[in-house]
Amino acid sequence: MAQSTNTRDLVLEILLQITRDGEYSHIALKNALDQYQYLKKQDRAFITRVVNGTLERMIELDYIIDQFSKVKVNKMKPVIRTILRSAVYQLKYMDSVPASAACNEAVKLAVNRGFGSLRGFVNGVLRNIARNLSDVKGPPKKERLRALSVQYSLPEWILKEWLLEYEEETVCAMAEEFLNERPLTVRFNPDRISKEELLKMLKAEGVSVREVEGISCALYLSDVDYLMKLESFKKGYYQVQDKSSMQVAMWASPKEGDYIIDVCAAPGGKAIHLAEMLRGTGHVEARDLTEYKVGLIWDNIRRSGMTNIEAVQRDARVRDEASVGKADIVIADLPCSGLGVLGRKPDLKYKMTQETQRELVKLQQEILSVTAEYVKAGGTLIYSTCTIHREENERNARWFERQFPQFHMLRECQNLPNRSLGDGFYIAMFRRT
Ligand SMILES: C[S@@+](CC[C@H](N)C(=O)[O-])C[C@H]1O[C@@H](n2cnc3c(N)ncnc32)[C@H](O)[C@@H]1O
């Protein structure tokens, strides 16, 4: 693989945006790949792989670097530590990159970024790592948390929390799962295109497709270079949506003519699924907080071709008098710590803190209290998150039942991240009596 310094500079820039400037990984990557559409397919794949891989394995990479550098990673300048991290990722996890290329290109990057005085340091640390990588031992087993943290690149506080709630075997299986490559899952609208026609179209576009067991309108796509460029995507035949998140509309099972409010809907996956299930009848109001998010929903609505759905800017914490007692179904797919989707958004594990998690539990309760009122008698409320943290899930559901006895729970489910089930996800369905 002969990636140029420019490609690696792009990797460096994206990683800095994420780790130094706080941008979300999926947004930083998407913006860069949108901007550099002209790059060769293999360069784009290299950028995606190194950015995601470096984030996925960052704790382990830092541990390795710290074994060979006098200056510890957390004391380094952001540019230098980011160059070293992504170079060590290539050394350890990308057989296709020769060690000499990973080291030389890292030195060039440091020089180009104005750190010529550190070329000897970068070169020395990386060559030393390249020579001795196979001898690096993890922390001793007696430091159990630290050893697991380095093995799975998960912050210790997250592991500690999960170990209180799940068996160690389960925690390790989930942690392992987050490091596996995840398929791109899409849901197509059978009213717009038959499965046979879509499979034919995707094949002609060079995309490999696998069917999803148990969900006839879902497909796994691979060999996708740039989704937005595919005619099949632009025509709105399908939406990107994980298998577990498709459960929301399937559980809600709307009937023709239903009025549905999705109070936190962007980018619109579940709301559009519901609009499709209404088959042109009824109405879905897909709300979100900001103009930007509402714009994202509109983009997807337009692409989907559905006309029984609209996107509306509204703060779910603020009571909307006009909606009280009006909805057959309310979807509360609320902001959460997102620790069930670390396989897709690896940076979340470094951004999330216990304090933020606690604040999110309060926010979820606040939004549930306001929006539950929109459900009409006999109507349904679905609460969901993409996390596996019980405080945000089962315990919030119990809290809701105590606070709102006019609702009773019909069913709930905690999906743990798993290759066949999809992302980590929680759903609870309540009926208003
Ligand atoms: C888990 S995401 C929703 C995903 C969406 N249901 C889907 O299937 O595509 C949570 C959403 O809540 C939105 N949000 C956060 N605070 C909000 C608030 N106070 N009012 C409305 N939406 C809010 C976020 O902007 C984010 O888009």
The ligand as an ORCA input file, in Angstrom:
! r2SCAN-3c Opt
* xyz 0 1
  C     -30.563      9.095     19.754
  S     -30.672     10.488     18.774
  C     -32.139     10.200     17.866
  C     -31.989      9.231     16.717
  C     -33.248      9.133     15.890
  N     -34.397      8.776     16.666
  C     -33.127      8.194     14.705
  O     -33.651      7.098     14.738
  O     -32.498      8.560     13.709
  C     -31.183     11.695     19.922
  C     -31.555     13.019     19.333
  O     -32.060     13.852     20.381
  C     -31.838     15.180     20.013
  N     -32.058     16.039     21.203
  C     -31.222     16.264     22.244
  N     -31.797     17.092     23.133
  C     -33.029     17.397     22.647
  C     -34.091     18.221     23.100
  N     -34.022     18.888     24.254
  N     -35.182     18.321     22.325
  C     -35.292     17.647     21.159
  N     -34.314     16.858     20.680
  C     -33.197     16.735     21.406
  C     -30.443     15.163     19.468
  O     -30.237     16.274     18.631
  C     -30.417     13.829     18.719
  O     -30.687     14.033     17.363
*
